[in-house]
């Protein structure tokens, strides 16, 4: 985690699956509690399953409820494919998601 001007960058590494979701959830909630803008870097995510997708949806929703901004960056092909499969690219609204698969 890196923090600047009440903004926080969280870099996720490896799997974003049911086996890692609980630990990552705590990291994301702490980030949301401590910053106004949260950037989740997915450039090192090697695998994502529906638990990982649910976690990203829940984090985005929680940030919104707290009037904070959460964005995803560095989307790997695995992340893009899974978000496309779940038809969630538009939900996250990140430009790379909308334009990379258009």
Secondary structure, 3 states (H helix, E strand, C coil): CEEECCEEEEEEEEEECCCCHHHHHHHHHHHHHHCCEEEEEEEEEEEECHHHHHHHHHHHHHHHHCCCEEEEECCCHHHHHHHHHCCCHHHHCCHHHHHHCC
